């Protein structure tokens, strides 16, 4: 078995397969087979951005899209928000088509590296956006004061945005996304430009929103942020949703690791498909076999028993999300040597 | 529905008023209107006409400059700075947004024309020219013409760069003032197809001479009230047409 196939097998085992997105009453967002190809330059050269992305976000869930730059995170969000028109696929928000502008009254959005009008102050900007939601004057003023305090911008509210730092713009951007008390909050790289304290504050704020029942779709390439906030993580790779991972099952899905006393004769892979065999170490003559599920574990143990191979240990190590992410990107999991047994 | 468009219009007005270009153009306009007081003694016996002619033409010219300089880049600036991305994720349609931008700039033009006409009035009083109510009609029609040009620049800016939008608008302005001549030229040439083409051009491109009563006003000729009503309707039809077309094009635009 070559390394590529083995890597895919481990990824399949470690991660949960993407679910078939069938929308139920409690779902806020459904994305089905989203395809988008940009055409650039004079010759309209096609640049595929999304190649069939599907996922479902139930009410109250924090769903994170994780992927490297250019994986398709922002395009997915822009398709959902009708800023970019997909070539194929379906998007439903609150049970209706995403093109209905009325549904946007229930959505909050923070773009990546947000830009706002330089000629306005922070307060004026929030007032402008609040008007777009049709909020009455008294409500606007109250909500703006509340949000400015929440994102720690009350002291800078009357300074023009042209003089704001990147982090301050990010905070005011978050405030504008929360103006309408959104049921669905879409955040594109919300931690960009924030210092460690700012990141922690935003993370705390999002945790409060999550507890309050707000559904959050966020994109990032910062794994610790995802681990701290997300209920489920979709890993995007080259326009495809590589896998969806449930964070409630631990920091990542588990698999079984079987330590054998010596390198077995014969190919384990032929007996138990989907296993991965690694040398235990330079001072250890044995091998470590990664087994994705109980059924295959039973078959492996039976095979070892038949061969008389010594099984030294069986345990279920945790795989960090970072490892899973790197594995998905094809950058390796940290264990250097892969060997077909 | 209206509140969202109003919010965009108010923001556009605020943005334009805080823009340096607006002041530079405005100040030059005021200087030119003021210079009519200096030029008028050169024409003995026709001082009043010079003051009125230079004043009214300056209003039209500097209004056009504001439309070209501010209007043509208004949309592209929002696209490039990505401020539009956040706005269009709020409950507002693209058509409402465009109408808001258009109304915001129209209100700015109105304010600019009001300031210019106040200065114009002062200059007229200083030069001992009696202001006639006909000047109000000229002022009103100049505003209508600029409103129509403003709708045209919004339309062009939805599908071409600011420079091209400004060039197209300027071409429309020039051809618009010559459209009657184009029609007459086609009819004089004699052949049926030439007459047909000139007719198409005449009806496709707004006849901006409808809004030009400066000559009549300066020379003290009467202006029929019905002309003002018809000019208003004419302007409204073209503005609606241009804005509708702009909304259709803009709805298909992708905000990458």
Interface residues (C-beta under 8 A of the other chain):
Chain A: X38 X78 X81 X82 X83 X84 X85 X101 X102 X104 X105 X107 X109 X111 X114 X115 X116 X117 X119 X120 X128 X129 X131 X132 X133 X134 X173 X176 X186
Chain B: X3 X4 X6 X7 X8 X10 X11 X14 X15 X18 X19 X81 X82 X83 X85 X86 X87 X88 X89 X90 X91 X92 X93 X252 X254 X255 X256
